[in-house]
């Protein structure tokens, strides 16, 4: 007997235009543009602040085009690509379907936030949980937008693109296989299986616009926070600490893995933050790039809210460990040792 319920999205209220965080951000940018000379004059008296602002602006300027492209693709998927498409392309055997779902992340890119509800829709439509969770981990990490951003961020290290692809894909596939062996359906909350219905008469273009806009606001906020953190690290962290991390690969791996969880960056933008940490070896920065899209604080909250706390407290720690191991292994094999 089915225990699923229907959750209907709220209908539009018909209210007029209202101020949201996106409008506030646009106003702030316009004010900053108009007052740039005055701001530059203030920064002249504070060299450290000037250096930090330069790093912050450089990261944002490089990352925003990829961020915008990513949210447009995410909106198009939500509006025009049915979630059942992946189910039709998958073989019936889970052991074979898991790696195919991982590879599908290349063709069906989504951001981390969008991948969670998409994965739930796949489970609701009968796709095995192991396959849906593989797609959940692969789509934000191995899609063309993220790989292109990584190539731009590391122009002199083309191996970083292949190492990130290998490490992230291995993480997704291994976690899918582990769920096939050890996962339990009772770990999912009942709401994870509740069907969601859209508002009747809502056009696909409206869904596209709303999804892209929401993703841009959310991801843009995390990008700004990440850029601020990277600028602060470049300015405030003593060089002796960075040299210590650079000389101790194991410590650098752990620190950057934890940093990836805390910063919760968008996968379309995290490569530019990692590239800004140029004093650190490549492998710890690769760990940062593999761990971040797989599990961070915002993803843990999303997974707990969507699939249930019982699921999240098991899935998140396992993903964290598997992602570190896969990233280090991929870095060792592709980048050529402890770099």
C-alpha positions in Angstrom: 0.0 0.0 0.0 1.4 3.4 -1.0 2.0 5.9 1.8 2.9 8.8 -0.4 1.1 12.1 -0.2 0.8 15.1 -2.5 2.4 18.4 -1.6 1.1 21.2 -3.8 3.2 24.2 -4.4 1.6 27.5 -3.3 -0.1 29.4 -6.1 1.0 32.9 -7.0 -0.4 35.5 -4.8 -0.9 38.0 -7.5 1.0 40.7 -5.7 3.0 43.3 -7.5 6.7 43.7 -7.7 8.5 43.4 -4.4 12.1 43.9 -3.2 14.1 40.7 -2.8 17.8 40.0 -2.1 18.5 40.1 -5.8 17.3 43.7 -6.1 19.3 44.6 -3.0 22.4 43.1 -4.5 22.0 45.0 -7.7 21.6 48.3 -5.8 24.7 47.6 -3.8 26.7 46.9 -7.0 25.5 50.1 -8.6 26.4 52.2 -5.5 29.8 50.5 -5.4 30.3 51.3 -9.1 29.3 54.9 -8.7 31.5 55.4 -5.6 34.5 53.4 -6.7 36.9 56.4 -6.7 36.0 57.2 -3.1 36.3 53.6 -2.1 39.7 53.3 -3.8 40.9 56.4 -1.9 39.9 54.8 1.4 41.8 51.6 0.5 45.0 53.5 -0.2 45.5 53.9 3.5 45.1 50.2 4.2 47.4 48.1 2.1 46.1 44.8 3.5 42.5 45.7 2.9 43.4 46.8 -0.7 45.1 43.4 -1.3 42.1 41.6 0.1 39.6 43.6 -2.0 41.7 42.9 -5.1 41.6 39.1 -4.5 37.8 39.3 -3.8 37.0 41.2 -7.0 39.2 38.9 -9.1 37.5 35.8 -7.8 34.0 37.2 -8.4 34.7 38.5 -11.8 36.2 35.2 -13.0 33.5 33.1 -11.4 30.3 35.0 -12.2 30.1 34.0 -16.0 30.3 30.3 -15.1 27.8 30.8 -12.2 25.3 32.5 -14.6 25.7 29.8 -17.2 25.2 27.1 -14.5 22.0 28.5 -13.2 20.6 28.9 -16.7 21.3 25.2 -17.4 19.8 24.3 -14.0 16.6 26.3 -14.8 16.3 24.7 -18.2 16.6 21.2 -16.8 13.9 22.0 -14.1 11.5 23.4 -16.7 12.1 21.4 -19.9 13.8 18.0 -19.1 11.6 15.4 -17.3 13.2 13.6 -14.4 11.9 10.3 -15.9 14.4 10.6 -18.8 17.3 9.3 -16.7 15.1 6.3 -15.6 14.4 5.3 -19.2 18.1 5.3 -20.0 19.3 3.2 -17.1 19.8 -0.6 -17.1 17.7 -2.6 -14.6 20.8 -3.9 -12.7 21.8 -1.5 -10.0 25.5 -2.4 -10.2 25.5 -1.3 -13.8 23.1 1.6 -13.4 25.2 3.3 -10.8 28.2 4.2 -13.0 25.9 5.2 -15.8 24.1 7.6 -13.5 27.5 9.1 -12.6 28.3 9.6 -16.2 24.9 11.1 -16.8 26.0 14.0 -14.5 28.2 15.1 -17.4 25.2 15.4 -19.8 22.7 16.6 -17.2 24.4 19.3 -15.1 22.8 20.8 -12.1 24.1 22.8 -9.1 24.3 21.1 -5.7 21.0 22.7 -4.5 19.1 21.6 -7.6 20.5 18.1 -7.5 18.8 17.3 -4.2 15.2 17.8 -5.3 16.0 16.2 -8.7 17.3 13.1 -6.9 14.2 12.9 -4.8 12.0 13.1 -7.9 14.0 10.2 -9.4 13.4 8.1 -6.3 9.6 9.0 -6.4 9.5 7.8 -10.0 10.9 4.4 -9.1 14.6 4.9 -9.8 16.7 2.9 -7.2 18.0 5.1 -4.4 21.6 4.1 -5.1 21.3 5.4 -8.7 19.6 8.7 -7.6 22.2 9.3 -5.0 25.0 8.7 -7.5 23.5 11.3 -9.7 23.1 13.6 -6.7 26.9 13.5 -6.1 28.0 13.5 -9.8 25.9 16.1 -11.4 27.3 19.2 -9.6 30.9 18.0 -9.8 31.5 16.5 -13.3 29.4 18.6 -15.5 31.0 20.6 -18.4 30.4 24.0 -16.7 32.4 23.0 -13.6 35.1 21.4 -15.6 35.4 24.4 -17.9 35.6 26.7 -14.8 38.4 24.5 -13.4 40.3 24.7 -16.6 40.1 28.5 -16.6 41.0 28.7 -12.9 44.1 26.4 -13.4 45.4 27.4 -16.9 48.9 26.0 -16.2 47.7 22.8 -14.6 45.5 21.0 -17.1 45.8 17.8 -15.0 43.6 19.4 -12.4 40.6 19.1 -14.7 41.1 15.4 -15.2 42.0 14.8 -11.5 38.8 16.5 -10.4 36.7 14.6 -12.9 38.2 11.3 -11.8 38.0 12.0 -8.1 34.4 13.3 -8.2 33.1 10.6 -10.5 34.8 7.9 -8.3 33.2 9.4 -5.2 29.7 9.3 -6.7 30.0 5.8 -8.0 31.6 4.3 -4.9 28.9 6.0 -2.7 26.2 4.5 -5.0 27.7 1.0 -4.7 28.0 1.4 -0.9 24.3 2.4 -0.7 23.4 -0.7 -2.8 25.2 -2.9 -0.3 24.5 -1.1 3.1 21.7 1.4 2.5 18.3 1.0 4.1 15.0 2.4 2.8 13.8 3.1 6.4 16.5 5.8 6.7 14.5 8.0 4.4 11.8 10.2 6.0 8.3 9.8 4.7 8.4 13.3 3.1 11.2 12.1 0.9 8.6 10.0 -1.0 5.8 12.6 -1.1 4.9 13.6 -4.6 5.1 17.4 -5.4 2.7 18.9 -7.8 3.2 22.2 -9.5 0.7 25.0 -9.8 -1.9 24.2 -12.6 -1.4 26.4 -15.7 2.1 27.4 -14.7 4.2 27.8 -17.9 7.6 26.1 -18.4 9.1 29.5 -19.0 7.9 30.6 -15.6 9.4 27.6 -14.0 12.7 28.3 -15.9 12.8 31.9 -14.8 11.9 31.2 -11.1 14.4 28.3 -10.8 17.3 30.2 -12.5 16.6 33.3 -10.4 16.4 31.4 -7.1 19.6 29.5 -7.9 21.4 32.7 -8.9 20.5 34.4 -5.6 21.5 31.4 -3.5 24.7 30.5 -5.4 25.7 34.2 -5.7 25.5 34.6 -2.0 27.7 31.6 -1.3 30.1 32.9 -4.0 30.4 36.2 -2.2 31.0 34.6 1.2 33.6 32.3 -0.3 35.4 35.1 -2.1 35.4 37.1 1.2 36.8 34.0 3.0 39.5 33.5 0.3 40.5 37.2 0.5 40.7 37.0 4.3 42.8 33.8 4.1 45.2 35.5 1.6 45.6 38.6 3.8 45.1 37.5 7.4 46.6 34.1 7.6 50.3 34.3 8.5 52.6 33.0 5.8 54.2 30.6 8.3 50.9 28.8 8.7 50.6 28.5 4.9 54.1 27.2 4.7 53.3 24.6 7.4 50.3 23.4 5.4 52.5 23.4 2.2 55.1 21.3 3.9 52.6 18.8 5.5 50.4 17.3 2.8 48.3 15.3 5.3 47.5 18.4 7.4 46.8 20.4 4.2 44.4 17.7 3.0 42.4 17.7 6.3 42.3 21.5 6.6 41.1 22.1 3.1 38.6 19.3 3.3 37.1 20.8 6.4 37.3 24.3 4.8 35.3 23.0 1.8 32.5 21.8 4.1 32.4 25.1 6.0 32.6 27.5 3.1 29.8 25.6 1.1 30.8 27.2 -2.2 28.9 26.7 -5.4 30.6 24.1 -7.6 30.7 26.6 -10.6 32.8 29.0 -8.5 34.9 26.9 -6.1 37.8 26.4 -8.6 38.6 30.1 -8.5 38.8 30.1 -4.7 41.0 27.0 -4.8 43.2 28.6 -7.4 43.7 31.7 -5.2 45.3 29.5 -2.5 48.4 29.3 -4.7 50.8 28.8 -1.8 49.3 25.3 -1.1 50.2 22.1 -3.1 47.8 20.9 -5.7 46.5 17.8 -4.0 45.0 19.6 -0.9 43.4 22.0 -3.4 42.1 19.1 -5.4 40.6 17.7 -2.1 38.9 21.0 -1.7 37.3 20.7 -5.1 36.1 17.1 -4.7 34.8 17.4 -1.2 32.9 20.7 -1.6 30.3 19.6 -4.2 29.9 16.3 -2.5 29.1 17.4 1.1 29.1 20.8 2.8 27.0 22.5 5.5 24.3 23.7 3.1 24.1 20.3 1.4 23.8 18.5 4.8 20.9 20.8 5.7 19.2 20.2 2.3 19.7 16.5 2.6 18.3 16.4 6.1 15.3 18.5 5.1 14.6 16.5 1.9 15.5 12.9 2.8 15.5 13.1 6.6 18.0 13.5 9.4 18.5 9.7 9.8 19.7 9.6 6.2 21.9 12.7 6.4 23.8 11.7 9.5 24.9 8.5 7.8 25.3 9.6 4.2 27.3 12.9 4.9 30.2 11.5 7.0 30.6 8.5 4.6 30.7 10.9 1.6 33.3 13.1 3.3 35.7 10.2 3.9 35.2 8.6 0.4 35.6 12.0 -1.3 39.0 12.6 0.5 40.3 9.2 -0.4 39.2 9.5 -4.0 40.7 13.0 -4.4 44.0 12.0 -2.9 44.2 8.9 -5.1 43.2 10.8 -8.2 45.8 13.5 -7.4 48.5 11.0 -6.8 47.9 9.1 -10.1 47.1 12.1 -12.4 49.1 15.0 -10.9 52.2 12.9 -10.3 52.7 12.4 -6.6 52.4 14.7 -3.7 52.1 18.0 -5.5 
